[in-house]
Amino acid sequence: MKVIWILSLVFLSGVIAVPRVKRDSCEEAQTNYDACVASAHAEHRLALAGGDDGRPDFYSRKSCNFIEAAVMTCGDLLIGDCFPADSVQAMRNQQFESIVASLEQSGEWDSNKCESVKQWKDQMDNNDDDADEDGDGIADDVDTDDDNDGVPDDEDNDDDNDGVPDNEEGDDDFDDDGTPDNLDSDDDNDGVSDAEDDDDDNDGIPDDEDNDDDNDGVPDDEDNDDDNDEDEDDGEGENEGDSA
């Protein structure tokens, strides 16, 4: 069914972006979050599989229930010492953008029937060109130091001022799902986790026959990051990109 397929593209495991922090310090929060999203996804599929209940706006209601569970309720599980509230909100903004764009491809969806989507849209409408990230009274579009750290933006290697250099954060996103590959458990968004996927780049060639498992243009025998997760292979144990 098309309506199930649309949300599956957005919400299969690992799709919702996780704020950039040290992953090893947040394993419990991440595990609980992943389980919550998986449960919300299963409940949504079951609700749609049950067919129209005869009440108005069936698809909008059921999909909205899923969004509020997966984005809002599950997102709350991340908020804490490892995942600041503002980082989780930034994550939600990214996902709302992807979700709404996907859902609006279906004539059965009406954003006005979903309160959380309406609130997000209102919030985005209220954001204008006068955004001022560092609160210095100078709009970001004319400010030469958006985070007010004393380093001009064109020389700053930590644009979001989170203490992690930009070149260490990684922003490659193979499947364009809003989650950087180094945090995405399903880089090609095929519904099979990378740890179990025997075709990591989804090019139709099994990894044991493919000489470029992550399809980054670098042959595996020359690639020191076969799974394209920004971690060098010799520093992460068993190479996920070669898993069967």
Backbone hydrogen bonds, N-H to C=O, Kabsch-Sander energy under -0.5 kcal/mol:
donor,donor_aa,acceptor,acceptor_aa,energy
5,W,1,M,-2.0
6,I,2,K,-2.2
7,L,3,V,-1.2
8,S,4,I,-2.1
9,L,5,W,-1.8
10,V,6,I,-0.7
11,F,7,L,-2.5
12,L,8,S,-1.6
15,V,12,L,-1.7
21,V,19,P,-1.1
23,R,21,V,-0.6
25,S,22,K,-1.4
26,C,23,R,-1.6
30,Q,26,C,-2.6
31,T,27,E,-2.8
32,N,28,E,-2.6
33,Y,29,A,-2.2
34,D,30,Q,-2.8
35,A,31,T,-2.3
36,C,32,N,-2.1
37,V,33,Y,-2.5
38,A,34,D,-2.3
39,S,35,A,-2.2
40,A,36,C,-2.3
41,H,37,V,-2.5
42,A,38,A,-2.3
43,E,39,S,-2.5
44,H,40,A,-2.0
45,R,41,H,-2.3
46,L,42,A,-2.2
47,A,43,E,-2.3
48,L,44,H,-2.4
49,A,45,R,-2.4
50,G,46,L,-1.3
51,G,48,L,-1.3
58,F,55,R,-0.5
60,S,108,E,-0.5
61,R,57,D,-2.7
62,K,58,F,-2.5
63,S,59,Y,-2.6
64,C,60,S,-2.1
65,N,61,R,-2.2
66,F,62,K,-1.6
67,I,63,S,-2.5
68,E,64,C,-2.8
69,A,65,N,-1.7
70,A,66,F,-3.4
71,V,67,I,-2.8
72,M,67,I,-1.0
73,T,68,E,-2.4
74,C,69,A,-2.8
76,D,72,M,-1.6
77,L,73,T,-0.7
77,L,74,C,-1.1
78,L,75,G,-1.6
79,I,75,G,-0.7
79,I,76,D,-0.7
80,G,83,F,-2.0
83,F,78,L,-0.5
87,S,84,P,-0.5
88,V,84,P,-2.0
89,Q,85,A,-2.3
90,A,86,D,-1.8
91,M,87,S,-2.1
92,R,88,V,-2.5
93,N,89,Q,-2.4
94,Q,90,A,-1.9
95,Q,91,M,-2.2
96,F,92,R,-3.1
97,E,93,N,-1.9
98,S,94,Q,-1.8
99,I,95,Q,-3.3
100,V,96,F,-2.8
101,A,97,E,-1.7
102,S,98,S,-1.9
103,L,99,I,-3.2
104,E,100,V,-2.4
105,Q,102,S,-1.5
106,S,103,L,-2.3
109,W,106,S,-1.4
113,K,110,D,-2.1
114,C,111,S,-1.6
115,E,113,K,-0.6
118,K,114,C,-2.5
119,Q,115,E,-2.6
120,W,116,S,-2.0
121,K,117,V,-2.7
122,D,118,K,-2.5
123,Q,119,Q,-2.3
124,M,120,W,-2.4
125,D,121,K,-2.4
126,N,122,D,-1.5
127,N,123,Q,-0.7
127,N,124,M,-0.7
128,D,126,N,-0.5
131,A,128,D,-1.3
134,D,146,D,-0.5
135,G,132,D,-1.1
139,A,137,G,-0.5
140,D,131,A,-3.1
142,V,139,A,-2.0
143,D,139,A,-1.3
148,N,145,D,-1.5
153,D,144,T,-3.2
155,E,152,P,-2.4
156,D,152,P,-1.0
156,D,153,D,-0.6
161,N,158,D,-1.8
166,D,157,N,-3.8
168,E,165,P,-2.1
169,E,165,P,-1.0
169,E,166,D,-0.7
170,G,166,D,-1.2
175,D,187,D,-0.5
176,D,173,D,-1.5
181,D,172,D,-3.3
183,L,180,P,-2.3
184,D,180,P,-1.1
189,N,186,D,-1.7
194,D,185,S,-3.1
196,E,193,S,-1.7
197,D,193,S,-1.1
201,D,213,D,-0.6
202,N,199,D,-1.7
207,D,198,D,-3.7
209,E,206,P,-2.1
210,D,206,P,-1.5
215,N,212,D,-1.6
220,D,211,N,-3.0
222,E,219,P,-2.3
223,D,219,P,-1.0
223,D,220,D,-0.6
224,N,222,E,-0.5
228,N,225,D,-1.7
232,E,230,E,-0.5
233,D,224,N,-2.9
235,G,232,E,-2.1
236,E,233,D,-1.6
240,E,238,E,-0.6
242,D,239,N,-1.2
243,S,240,E,-1.8
